[in-house]
Amino acid sequence: MKVEQINHLVLTVKDIDETCNFYRDVLGMEVEEFTARKKALKFGNQGLSLRQKGRSFDLEADKPTPGSLDIGFTVAESIEQIKAELESRNIAIEGLVERRNAAGKTTSIYFRDPDRNLIEVSNHIAH
């Protein structure tokens, strides 16, 4: 077996609607509704499936917990634009870090979603 890409990740949340609003309004993701209780967040050809805490399914992680995710996204906007947008929405910024990786110089900004998951948003600085 050889994995080609991630199909989706499941995000366990306290309130699906609050999570959908945050990821749609702040990160520009599309909300896909399968049923009133089953929703997903889409961006490009990627997705985050949502699961409400306490509404378990037969097949799920051993201990699904809101706030246990640490996830990074890449954006085209400058970190200055992202910082200004977060500040205008009164979203606390937890860190601003510049580092090098395989793709070159990267700047990341960190903040939390409504369940306290750590969100990293980064862009690549032109050389």
MMTF fields as JSON, N, C-alpha, C and O atoms, coordinates in Angstrom:
{
  "mmtfVersion": "1.0.0",
  "mmtfProducer": "UNKNOWN",
  "numBonds": 507,
  "numAtoms": 508,
  "numGroups": 127,
  "numChains": 1,
  "numModels": 1,
  "chainsPerModel": [1],
  "groupsPerChain": [127],
  "chainIdList": ["A"],
  "bondAtomList": [4, 2, 8, 6, 12, 10, 16, 14, 20, 18, 24, 22, 28, 26, 32, 30, 36, 34, 40, 38, 44, 42, 48, 46, 52, 50, 56, 54, 60, 58, 64, 62, 68, 66, 72, 70, 76, 74, 80, 78, 84, 82, 88, 86, 92, 90, 96, 94, 100, 98, 104, 102, 108, 106, 112, 110, 116, 114, 120, 118, 124, 122, 128, 126, 132, 130, 136, 134, 140, 138, 144, 142, 148, 146, 152, 150, 156, 154, 160, 158, 164, 162, 168, 166, 172, 170, 176, 174, 180, 178, 184, 182, 188, 186, 192, 190, 196, 194, 200, 198, 204, 202, 208, 206, 212, 210, 216, 214, 220, 218, 224, 222, 228, 226, 232, 230, 236, 234, 240, 238, 244, 242, 248, 246, 252, 250, 256, 254, 260, 258, 264, 262, 268, 266, 272, 270, 276, 274, 280, 278, 284, 282, 288, 286, 292, 290, 296, 294, 300, 298, 304, 302, 308, 306, 312, 310, 316, 314, 320, 318, 324, 322, 328, 326, 332, 330, 336, 334, 340, 338, 344, 342, 348, 346, 352, 350, 356, 354, 360, 358, 364, 362, 368, 366, 372, 370, 376, 374, 380, 378, 384, 382, 388, 386, 392, 390, 396, 394, 400, 398, 404, 402, 408, 406, 412, 410, 416, 414, 420, 418, 424, 422, 428, 426, 432, 430, 436, 434, 440, 438, 444, 442, 448, 446, 452, 450, 456, 454, 460, 458, 464, 462, 468, 466, 472, 470, 476, 474, 480, 478, 484, 482, 488, 486, 492, 490, 496, 494, 500, 498, 504, 502],
  "bondOrderList": [1, 1, 1, 1, 1, 1, 1, 1, 1, 1, 1, 1, 1, 1, 1, 1, 1, 1, 1, 1, 1, 1, 1, 1, 1, 1, 1, 1, 1, 1, 1, 1, 1, 1, 1, 1, 1, 1, 1, 1, 1, 1, 1, 1, 1, 1, 1, 1, 1, 1, 1, 1, 1, 1, 1, 1, 1, 1, 1, 1, 1, 1, 1, 1, 1, 1, 1, 1, 1, 1, 1, 1, 1, 1, 1, 1, 1, 1, 1, 1, 1, 1, 1, 1, 1, 1, 1, 1, 1, 1, 1, 1, 1, 1, 1, 1, 1, 1, 1, 1, 1, 1, 1, 1, 1, 1, 1, 1, 1, 1, 1, 1, 1, 1, 1, 1, 1, 1, 1, 1, 1, 1, 1, 1, 1, 1],
  "groupList": [{"groupName": "MET", "atomNameList": ["N", "CA", "C", "O"], "elementList": ["N", "C", "C", "O"], "formalChargeList": [0, 0, 0, 0], "bondAtomList": [1, 0, 2, 1, 3, 2], "bondOrderList": [1, 1, 2], "singleLetterCode": "M", "chemCompType": "L-PEPTIDE LINKING"}, {"groupName": "LYS", "atomNameList": ["N", "CA", "C", "O"], "elementList": ["N", "C", "C", "O"], "formalChargeList": [0, 0, 0, 0], "bondAtomList": [1, 0, 2, 1, 3, 2], "bondOrderList": [1, 1, 2], "singleLetterCode": "K", "chemCompType": "L-PEPTIDE LINKING"}, {"groupName": "VAL", "atomNameList": ["N", "CA", "C", "O"], "elementList": ["N", "C", "C", "O"], "formalChargeList": [0, 0, 0, 0], "bondAtomList": [1, 0, 2, 1, 3, 2], "bondOrderList": [1, 1, 2], "singleLetterCode": "V", "chemCompType": "L-PEPTIDE LINKING"}, {"groupName": "GLU", "atomNameList": ["N", "CA", "C", "O"], "elementList": ["N", "C", "C", "O"], "formalChargeList": [0, 0, 0, 0], "bondAtomList": [1, 0, 2, 1, 3, 2], "bondOrderList": [1, 1, 2], "singleLetterCode": "E", "chemCompType": "L-PEPTIDE LINKING"}, {"groupName": "GLN", "atomNameList": ["N", "CA", "C", "O"], "elementList": ["N", "C", "C", "O"], "formalChargeList": [0, 0, 0, 0], "bondAtomList": [1, 0, 2, 1, 3, 2], "bondOrderList": [1, 1, 2], "singleLetterCode": "Q", "chemCompType": "L-PEPTIDE LINKING"}, {"groupName": "ILE", "atomNameList": ["N", "CA", "C", "O"], "elementList": ["N", "C", "C", "O"], "formalChargeList": [0, 0, 0, 0], "bondAtomList": [1, 0, 2, 1, 3, 2], "bondOrderList": [1, 1, 2], "singleLetterCode": "I", "chemCompType": "L-PEPTIDE LINKING"}, {"groupName": "ASN", "atomNameList": ["N", "CA", "C", "O"], "elementList": ["N", "C", "C", "O"], "formalChargeList": [0, 0, 0, 0], "bondAtomList": [1, 0, 2, 1, 3, 2], "bondOrderList": [1, 1, 2], "singleLetterCode": "N", "chemCompType": "L-PEPTIDE LINKING"}, {"groupName": "HIS", "atomNameList": ["N", "CA", "C", "O"], "elementList": ["N", "C", "C", "O"], "formalChargeList": [0, 0, 0, 0], "bondAtomList": [1, 0, 2, 1, 3, 2], "bondOrderList": [1, 1, 2], "singleLetterCode": "H", "chemCompType": "L-PEPTIDE LINKING"}, {"groupName": "LEU", "atomNameList": ["N", "CA", "C", "O"], "elementList": ["N", "C", "C", "O"], "formalChargeList": [0, 0, 0, 0], "bondAtomList": [1, 0, 2, 1, 3, 2], "bondOrderList": [1, 1, 2], "singleLetterCode": "L", "chemCompType": "L-PEPTIDE LINKING"}, {"groupName": "THR", "atomNameList": ["N", "CA", "C", "O"], "elementList": ["N", "C", "C", "O"], "formalChargeList": [0, 0, 0, 0], "bondAtomList": [1, 0, 2, 1, 3, 2], "bondOrderList": [1, 1, 2], "singleLetterCode": "T", "chemCompType": "L-PEPTIDE LINKING"}, {"groupName": "ASP", "atomNameList": ["N", "CA", "C", "O"], "elementList": ["N", "C", "C", "O"], "formalChargeList": [0, 0, 0, 0], "bondAtomList": [1, 0, 2, 1, 3, 2], "bondOrderList": [1, 1, 2], "singleLetterCode": "D", "chemCompType": "L-PEPTIDE LINKING"}, {"groupName": "CYS", "atomNameList": ["N", "CA", "C", "O"], "elementList": ["N", "C", "C", "O"], "formalChargeList": [0, 0, 0, 0], "bondAtomList": [1, 0, 2, 1, 3, 2], "bondOrderList": [1, 1, 2], "singleLetterCode": "C", "chemCompType": "L-PEPTIDE LINKING"}, {"groupName": "PHE", "atomNameList": ["N", "CA", "C", "O"], "elementList": ["N", "C", "C", "O"], "formalChargeList": [0, 0, 0, 0], "bondAtomList": [1, 0, 2, 1, 3, 2], "bondOrderList": [1, 1, 2], "singleLetterCode": "F", "chemCompType": "L-PEPTIDE LINKING"}, {"groupName": "TYR", "atomNameList": ["N", "CA", "C", "O"], "elementList": ["N", "C", "C", "O"], "formalChargeList": [0, 0, 0, 0], "bondAtomList": [1, 0, 2, 1, 3, 2], "bondOrderList": [1, 1, 2], "singleLetterCode": "Y", "chemCompType": "L-PEPTIDE LINKING"}, {"groupName": "ARG", "atomNameList": ["N", "CA", "C", "O"], "elementList": ["N", "C", "C", "O"], "formalChargeList": [0, 0, 0, 0], "bondAtomList": [1, 0, 2, 1, 3, 2], "bondOrderList": [1, 1, 2], "singleLetterCode": "R", "chemCompType": "L-PEPTIDE LINKING"}, {"groupName": "GLY", "atomNameList": ["N", "CA", "C", "O"], "elementList": ["N", "C", "C", "O"], "formalChargeList": [0, 0, 0, 0], "bondAtomList": [1, 0, 2, 1, 3, 2], "bondOrderList": [1, 1, 2], "singleLetterCode": "G", "chemCompType": "PEPTIDE LINKING"}, {"groupName": "ALA", "atomNameList": ["N", "CA", "C", "O"], "elementList": ["N", "C", "C", "O"], "formalChargeList": [0, 0, 0, 0], "bondAtomList": [1, 0, 2, 1, 3, 2], "bondOrderList": [1, 1, 2], "singleLetterCode": "A", "chemCompType": "L-PEPTIDE LINKING"}, {"groupName": "SER", "atomNameList": ["N", "CA", "C", "O"], "elementList": ["N", "C", "C", "O"], "formalChargeList": [0, 0, 0, 0], "bondAtomList": [1, 0, 2, 1, 3, 2], "bondOrderList": [1, 1, 2], "singleLetterCode": "S", "chemCompType": "L-PEPTIDE LINKING"}, {"groupName": "PRO", "atomNameList": ["N", "CA", "C", "O"], "elementList": ["N", "C", "C", "O"], "formalChargeList": [0, 0, 0, 0], "bondAtomList": [1, 0, 2, 1, 3, 2], "bondOrderList": [1, 1, 2], "singleLetterCode": "P", "chemCompType": "L-PEPTIDE LINKING"}],
  "groupTypeList": [0, 1, 2, 3, 4, 5, 6, 7, 8, 2, 8, 9, 2, 1, 10, 5, 10, 3, 9, 11, 6, 12, 13, 14, 10, 2, 8, 15, 0, 3, 2, 3, 3, 12, 9, 16, 14, 1, 1, 16, 8, 1, 12, 15, 6, 4, 15, 8, 17, 8, 14, 4, 1, 15, 14, 17, 12, 10, 8, 3, 16, 10, 1, 18, 9, 18, 15, 17, 8, 10, 5, 15, 12, 9, 2, 16, 3, 17, 5, 3, 4, 5, 1, 16, 3, 8, 3, 17, 14, 6, 5, 16, 5, 3, 15, 8, 2, 3, 14, 14, 6, 16, 16, 15, 1, 9, 9, 17, 5, 13, 12, 14, 10, 18, 10, 14, 6, 8, 5, 3, 2, 17, 6, 7, 5, 16, 7],
  "groupIdList": [1, 2, 3, 4, 5, 6, 7, 8, 9, 10, 11, 12, 13, 14, 15, 16, 17, 18, 19, 20, 21, 22, 23, 24, 25, 26, 27, 28, 29, 30, 31, 32, 33, 34, 35, 36, 37, 38, 39, 40, 41, 42, 43, 44, 45, 46, 47, 48, 49, 50, 51, 52, 53, 54, 55, 56, 57, 58, 59, 60, 61, 62, 63, 64, 65, 66, 67, 68, 69, 70, 71, 72, 73, 74, 75, 76, 77, 78, 79, 80, 81, 82, 83, 84, 85, 86, 87, 88, 89, 90, 91, 92, 93, 94, 95, 96, 97, 98, 99, 100, 101, 102, 103, 104, 105, 106, 107, 108, 109, 110, 111, 112, 113, 114, 115, 116, 117, 118, 119, 120, 121, 122, 123, 124, 125, 126, 127],
  "secStructList": [7, 7, 7, 7, 1, 7, 7, 7, 3, 3, 3, 3, 3, 1, 7, 2, 2, 2, 2, 2, 2, 2, 2, 2, 2, 2, 2, 7, 7, 3, 3, 3, 3, 1, 1, 1, 1, 7, 3, 3, 3, 3, 3, 6, 6, 3, 3, 3, 3, 3, 3, 3, 6, 6, 7, 7, 7, 1, 1, 7, 7, 1, 1, 7, 7, 6, 6, 7, 7, 3, 3, 3, 3, 3, 7, 1, 1, 7, 2, 2, 2, 2, 2, 2, 2, 2, 2, 2, 6, 6, 7, 7, 3, 3, 3, 3, 3, 3, 3, 3, 3, 6, 6, 3, 3, 3, 3, 3, 3, 3, 3, 3, 7, 6, 6, 7, 7, 3, 3, 3, 3, 3, 3, 3, 7, 7, 7],
  "xCoordList": [0.851, 0.0, 0.887, 1.918, 0.489, 1.222, 0.21, -0.587, 0.241, -0.69, -0.352, 0.814, -1.372, -1.189, -1.403, -0.664, -2.407, -2.706, -3.694, -4.27, -3.89, -4.914, -6.256, -6.409, -7.224, -8.575, -9.324, -9.97, -9.234, -9.863, -9.33, -8.729, -9.559, -9.304, -10.631, -11.473, -10.831, -12.057, -11.733, -10.824, -12.474, -12.301, -13.469, -14.619, -13.184, -14.222, -14.429, -13.476, -15.68, -15.988, -17.131, -17.908, -17.218, -18.326, -19.605, -20.694, -19.472, -20.63, -20.317, -19.497, -20.964, -20.678, -20.962, -20.166, -22.079, -22.414, -21.4, -21.0, -20.985, -19.976, -18.666, -18.025, -18.277, -17.059, -17.18, -16.255, -18.312, -18.525, -18.43, -17.777, -19.072, -19.028, -17.599, -17.204, -16.814, -15.436, -14.582, -13.926, -14.592, -13.739, -14.194, -13.361, -15.495, -15.996, -15.622, -15.076, -15.913, -15.723, -14.262, -13.858, -13.466, -12.081, -11.125, -10.215, -11.326, -10.38, -10.921, -10.241, -12.129, -12.68, -13.022, -13.086, -13.242, -13.588, -15.063, -15.888, -15.371, -16.75, -17.351, -16.711, -18.568, -19.264, -20.108, -20.937, -19.892, -20.668, -21.577, -21.102, -22.873, -23.839, -24.397, -25.013, -24.177, -24.707, -26.068, -27.009, -26.165, -27.426, -27.311, -26.27, -28.353, -28.305, -27.191, -26.634, -26.862, -25.826, -24.478, -23.488, -24.411, -23.155, -22.729, -23.381, -21.598, -21.079, -19.573, -18.919, -19.045, -17.612, -17.173, -17.983, -15.891, -15.285, -14.39, -13.559, -14.549, -13.768, -12.92, -13.336, -11.716, -10.82, -9.988, -9.317, -10.026, -9.355, -9.922, -11.139, -9.044, -9.52, -9.278, -9.13, -9.242, -9.013, -10.283, -11.172, -10.35, -11.513, -11.286, -10.418, -12.083, -12.142, -13.569, -14.502, -13.747, -15.062, -15.276, -14.328, -16.507, -16.802, -17.629, -18.551, -17.279, -18.013, -18.296, -17.384, -19.569, -19.962, -19.617, -19.968, -18.935, -18.593, -19.872, -20.87, -19.831, -20.98, -21.928, -22.803, -21.769, -22.588, -21.677, -21.26, -21.379, -20.376, -20.908, -22.113, -19.96, -20.217, -19.474, -18.639, -19.77, -19.092, -17.592, -16.795, -17.215, -15.81, -15.303, -15.615, -14.52, -13.957, -12.667, -12.34, -11.944, -10.712, -11.014, -12.16, -10.001, -10.177, -10.728, -11.64, -10.185, -10.62, -10.794, -9.991, -11.838, -12.03, -12.304, -13.22, -11.504, -11.567, -11.483, -10.55, -12.437, -12.301, -11.036, -10.707, -10.342, -9.157, -7.863, -6.848, -7.859, -6.647, -5.874, -4.873, -6.316, -5.694, -4.716, -4.951, -3.65, -2.648, -2.465, -1.86, -2.983, -2.998, -2.487, -2.737, -1.776, -1.223, -1.8, -1.993, -2.074, -2.586, -1.651, -1.056, -1.524, -0.748, -1.718, -2.721, -1.417, -2.269, -1.444, -0.217, -2.126, -1.447, -1.26, -0.317, -2.164, -2.107, -0.859, -0.289, -0.452, 0.7, 0.312, -0.859, 1.299, 1.048, 0.518, -0.288, 0.957, 0.443, -1.063, -1.801, -1.523, -2.96, -3.711, -4.768, -3.158, -3.79, -3.85, -4.878, -2.751, -2.697, -3.759, -4.468, -3.872, -4.863, -6.28, -7.133, -6.536, -7.869, -8.203, -9.313, -7.248, -7.479, -7.743, -8.658, -6.943, -7.127, -8.49, -9.129, -8.949, -10.249, -11.397, -12.487, -11.151, -12.159, -11.966, -12.653, -11.027, -10.711, -10.304, -10.67, -9.545, -9.007, -7.58, -6.738, -7.316, -6.0, -4.935, -5.114, -3.834, -2.697, -1.756, -1.337, -1.427, -0.596, 0.882, 1.725, 1.197, 2.599, 2.765, 1.86, 3.933, 4.317, 5.766, 6.653, 6.013, 7.322, 7.799, 7.035, 9.072, 9.696, 10.755, 11.557, 10.755, 11.74, 11.995, 11.305, 12.994, 13.301, 12.836, 12.922, 12.339, 12.031, 12.433, 13.106, 12.031, 12.442, 11.996, 12.651, 10.897, 10.381, 11.008, 10.752, 11.82, 12.428, 12.02, 11.76, 11.965, 11.626, 10.107, 9.373, 9.654, 8.226, 7.925, 8.697, 6.804, 6.318, 4.982, 4.113, 4.818, 3.583, 2.983, 3.69, 1.661, 0.933, 0.046, -0.545, -0.042, -0.761, -1.931, -1.813, -3.059, -4.246, -5.083, -4.729, -6.183, -7.009, -8.426, -8.965, -9.012, -10.411, -11.315, -10.807, -12.641, -13.542, -13.335, -13.686, -12.773, -12.516, -11.115, -10.725, -10.351, -8.979, -7.957, -6.838, -8.323, -7.335, -6.351, -6.736, -5.076, -4.067, -4.04, -3.849, -4.231, -4.222, -2.967, -2.688, -2.22, -1.056, -1.376, -1.783, -1.192, -1.373, -0.039, 0.541, 0.45, 1.757, 1.718, 0.857, 2.671, 2.893, 4.375, 5.164, 4.764, 6.175, 6.632, 6.003, 7.718, 8.277, 9.094, 9.923, 8.86, 9.622, 11.103, 11.453, 11.957, 13.398, 13.909, 15.107],
  "yCoordList": [-1.184, 0.0, 1.235, 1.264, 2.253, 3.517, 4.666, 4.807, 5.48, 6.599, 7.682, 8.029, 8.207, 9.271, 10.654, 11.588, 10.79, 12.082, 11.861, 10.78, 12.873, 12.804, 13.072, 14.043, 12.222, 12.409, 13.411, 14.325, 13.236, 14.151, 13.864, 12.82, 14.796, 14.625, 14.849, 15.599, 14.21, 14.408, 15.302, 15.018, 16.361, 17.335, 17.176, 17.397, 16.793, 16.661, 18.03, 18.671, 18.471, 19.83, 19.828, 18.877, 20.915, 21.066, 21.485, 21.033, 22.358, 22.916, 23.011, 23.83, 22.182, 22.134, 23.47, 23.921, 24.113, 25.378, 26.475, 27.232, 26.564, 27.558, 27.309, 28.248, 26.041, 25.691, 26.054, 26.629, 25.724, 26.065, 27.569, 28.019, 28.344, 29.801, 30.317, 31.164, 29.826, 30.276, 29.951, 30.835, 28.703, 28.299, 28.931, 29.207, 29.165, 29.844, 31.325, 31.852, 31.995, 33.433, 33.85, 34.859, 33.093, 33.475, 32.885, 33.571, 31.621, 30.946, 30.733, 30.137, 31.209, 31.148, 29.758, 29.54, 28.814, 27.455, 27.369, 28.138, 26.425, 26.172, 25.14, 24.138, 25.385, 24.428, 23.527, 24.004, 22.231, 21.252, 20.534, 19.966, 20.562, 19.961, 18.684, 18.718, 17.565, 16.281, 16.04, 15.62, 16.309, 16.267, 17.38, 18.031, 17.601, 18.636, 18.355, 19.283, 17.065, 16.693, 16.384, 16.256, 16.26, 15.881, 16.966, 17.213, 17.613, 18.695, 18.532, 17.839, 19.18, 19.163, 20.538, 21.342, 20.803, 22.053, 21.717, 20.813, 22.439, 22.155, 23.356, 24.505, 23.069, 24.088, 23.397, 22.405, 23.917, 23.23, 21.825, 21.64, 20.831, 19.444, 18.724, 17.503, 19.481, 18.957, 19.154, 19.918, 18.45, 18.61, 18.235, 17.427, 18.839, 18.495, 18.044, 18.839, 16.796, 16.319, 16.732, 16.765, 17.045, 17.497, 16.456, 15.858, 16.253, 15.334, 16.053, 16.558, 16.092, 16.73, 15.814, 14.634, 16.347, 15.594, 15.036, 15.745, 13.771, 13.137, 12.463, 11.704, 12.724, 12.048, 11.084, 11.34, 9.982, 9.07, 8.2, 8.025, 7.67, 6.752, 5.467, 5.427, 4.428, 3.153, 3.251, 2.664, 3.974, 4.066, 5.48, 6.406, 5.635, 6.94, 6.732, 5.61, 7.804, 7.745, 7.203, 7.235, 6.713, 6.12, 7.122, 6.797, 8.333, 9.353, 10.695, 11.608, 10.819, 12.076, 13.224, 13.147, 14.283, 15.375, 16.736, 16.973, 17.627, 18.982, 19.645, 19.494, 20.366, 21.104, 20.314, 20.781, 19.134, 18.312, 18.404, 17.708, 19.245, 19.341, 20.504, 21.571, 20.292, 21.318, 21.203, 20.243, 22.175, 22.049, 23.322, 24.425, 23.162, 24.298, 24.397, 23.387, 25.619, 25.897, 26.886, 27.744, 26.763, 27.709, 28.631, 28.179, 29.924, 30.928, 31.785, 31.826, 32.462, 33.352, 34.754, 35.46, 35.154, 36.503, 36.681, 35.717, 37.93, 38.226, 38.041, 38.143, 37.774, 37.621, 38.931, 38.911, 40.065, 41.364, 41.455, 41.947, 40.973, 40.981, 40.055, 40.411, 38.873, 37.9, 38.458, 38.35, 39.054, 39.632, 40.715, 40.746, 41.6, 42.682, 42.118, 42.623, 41.078, 40.477, 39.827, 39.988, 39.087, 38.459, 39.517, 39.371, 40.578, 41.657, 42.321, 42.668, 42.506, 43.146, 42.269, 42.767, 40.972, 40.03, 39.712, 38.85, 40.411, 40.192, 38.752, 38.195, 38.156, 36.813, 36.968, 37.572, 36.421, 36.551, 35.822, 34.669, 36.509, 35.921, 35.355, 36.063, 34.075, 33.397, 33.393, 33.12, 33.696, 33.71, 34.121, 33.954, 34.659, 35.06, 34.612, 35.128, 33.655, 33.025, 33.022, 32.732, 33.349, 33.269, 32.18, 32.145, 31.278, 30.191, 29.735, 30.137, 28.891, 28.292, 26.843, 26.152, 26.398, 24.987, 24.595, 25.366, 23.414, 22.914, 23.834, 23.894, 24.543, 25.433, 26.821, 27.635, 27.106, 28.425, 29.094, 28.433, 30.413, 31.206, 31.253, 31.509, 31.005, 30.964, 31.806, 31.82, 32.503, 33.213, 32.598, 32.399, 32.296, 31.685, 32.537, 33.176, 32.528, 33.187, 32.122, 31.293, 32.148, 31.123, 31.751, 32.836, 31.044, 31.46, 30.212, 29.12, 30.372, 29.215, 29.34, 30.436, 28.177, 28.139, 28.074, 28.078, 28.015, 28.021, 26.855, 26.972, 25.735, 24.597, 24.618, 23.692, 25.673, 25.863, 25.025, 24.839, 24.511, 23.878, 24.95, 26.098, 24.577, 25.527, 25.56, 24.531, 26.739, 26.941, 27.721, 28.774, 27.2, 27.895, 28.248, 27.389, 29.513, 29.964, 30.528, 31.378, 30.047, 30.507, 30.836, 30.372, 31.647, 31.923, 31.871, 31.884, 31.811, 31.754, 33.113, 33.714, 33.601, 34.894, 34.727, 33.822, 35.597, 35.542, 35.793, 36.653, 35.047, 35.191, 36.426, 36.708],
  "zCoordList": [0.0, 0.0, 0.0, 0.672, -0.752, -0.791, -0.77, -1.697, 0.277, 0.423, -0.595, -0.78, -1.25, -2.23, -1.638, -1.951, -0.788, -0.16, 0.971, 1.094, 1.792, 2.833, 2.185, 1.445, 2.456, 1.945, 2.815, 2.304, 4.13, 5.079, 6.482, 6.737, 7.362, 8.79, 9.492, 8.997, 10.639, 11.41, 12.598, 13.378, 12.721, 13.792, 14.756, 14.377, 16.001, 17.027, 17.659, 18.102, 17.697, 18.147, 19.157, 19.237, 19.927, 20.875, 20.163, 20.517, 19.147, 18.458, 16.965, 16.552, 16.164, 14.728, 14.054, 13.231, 14.384, 13.732, 14.061, 13.176, 15.317, 15.709, 14.958, 14.486, 14.851, 14.125, 12.652, 12.077, 12.038, 10.623, 10.407, 9.466, 11.265, 11.136, 11.222, 10.42, 12.179, 12.364, 11.133, 10.581, 10.711, 9.59, 8.272, 7.409, 8.101, 6.904, 6.937, 5.967, 8.049, 8.128, 8.26, 7.683, 9.007, 9.265, 8.226, 7.761, 7.863, 6.968, 5.556, 4.72, 5.28, 3.932, 3.429, 2.219, 4.333, 3.911, 3.552, 4.045, 2.69, 2.287, 3.236, 3.557, 3.676, 4.538, 3.648, 2.873, 3.765, 3.025, 4.02, 5.004, 3.763, 4.677, 4.058, 2.993, 4.731, 4.284, 4.914, 4.241, 6.222, 6.972, 8.018, 8.109, 8.796, 9.831, 10.838, 11.422, 11.044, 12.018, 11.395, 12.115, 10.089, 9.436, 8.456, 7.442, 8.799, 7.971, 7.81, 8.588, 6.791, 6.535, 6.086, 5.626, 6.221, 5.767, 4.59, 4.68, 3.481, 2.289, 1.912, 2.064, 1.416, 0.881, -0.179, 0.106, -1.412, -2.507, -2.631, -2.607, -2.763, -2.825, -1.492, -1.455, -0.425, 0.925, 1.755, 1.38, 2.889, 3.73, 5.175, 5.502, 6.027, 7.449, 7.728, 7.614, 8.089, 8.494, 9.942, 10.727, 10.296, 11.655, 12.394, 11.838, 13.658, 14.515, 15.827, 16.482, 16.199, 17.459, 18.624, 18.613, 19.62, 20.841, 21.459, 21.59, 21.834, 22.466, 21.497, 21.915, 20.223, 19.202, 18.463, 17.333, 19.112, 18.589, 17.457, 17.275, 16.715, 15.619, 15.925, 16.828, 15.186, 15.402, 15.141, 15.872, 14.125, 13.742, 13.994, 13.245, 15.053, 15.38, 16.157, 16.544, 16.381, 17.161, 18.554, 19.002, 19.228, 20.556, 21.562, 22.323, 21.574, 22.527, 21.804, 21.996, 20.975, 20.253, 21.227, 22.046, 21.13, 22.091, 21.392, 20.624, 21.644, 21.108, 21.651, 22.827, 20.807, 21.235, 21.177, 21.693, 20.57, 20.549, 19.236, 19.063, 18.319, 17.003, 16.919, 17.488, 16.224, 15.902, 14.401, 13.923, 13.647, 12.187, 11.532, 12.017, 10.439, 9.711, 8.313, 7.636, 7.885, 6.543, 5.855, 6.507, 4.538, 3.745, 3.023, 2.469, 3.031, 2.38, 1.434, 1.524, 0.533, -0.417, 0.169, -0.189, 1.073, 1.643, 2.499, 3.009, 2.641, 3.496, 4.962, 5.329, 5.772, 7.209, 7.786, 8.717, 7.249, 7.71, 7.471, 8.324, 6.292, 5.994, 6.948, 7.469, 7.171, 8.066, 9.485, 10.155, 9.94, 11.288, 11.448, 12.454, 10.463, 10.524, 10.555, 11.286, 9.769, 9.75, 11.083, 11.59, 11.661, 12.962, 14.031, 14.842, 14.029, 15.01, 14.84, 15.833, 13.591, 13.358, 13.857, 14.138, 13.965, 14.462, 15.943, 16.491, 16.589, 18.008, 18.308, 19.344, 17.39, 17.588, 18.098, 17.434, 19.276, 19.901, 19.087, 18.693, 18.845, 18.147, 19.199, 20.114, 19.062, 20.057, 19.708, 20.562, 18.457, 18.065, 16.617, 15.8, 16.313, 14.964, 14.803, 15.482, 13.91, 13.808, 12.362, 11.441, 12.179, 10.859, 10.93, 11.863, 9.924, 9.918, 8.49, 7.553, 8.352, 7.054, 7.067, 8.082, 5.906, 5.734, 4.314, 3.629, 3.869, 2.554, 1.414, 0.374, 1.605, 0.56, 0.605, -0.281, 1.614, 1.755, 3.041, 4.045, 3.006, 4.186, 4.356, 3.402, 5.571, 5.864, 7.098, 8.057, 7.063, 8.234, 8.624, 7.775, 9.907, 10.405, 11.505, 12.284, 11.547, 12.619, 13.27, 12.578, 14.587, 15.344, 16.101, 16.669, 16.095, 16.851, 17.114, 16.672, 17.828, 18.206, 17.67, 17.514, 17.391, 16.959, 18.191, 19.312, 18.018, 19.183, 20.153, 21.327, 19.69, 20.573, 21.158, 21.869, 20.865, 21.349, 20.587, 21.066, 19.398, 18.532, 18.098, 17.877, 17.974, 17.533, 16.008, 15.359, 15.448, 14.003, 13.635, 14.208, 12.68, 12.133, 10.692, 9.909, 10.344, 8.971, 8.533, 9.209, 7.385, 6.907, 5.434, 4.686, 5.044, 3.631, 3.383, 4.328, 2.148, 1.811, 1.336, 0.465, 1.898, 1.539, 0.269, 0.171, -0.698, -1.949, -1.669, -0.861, -2.335, -2.156, -2.848, -2.803]
}
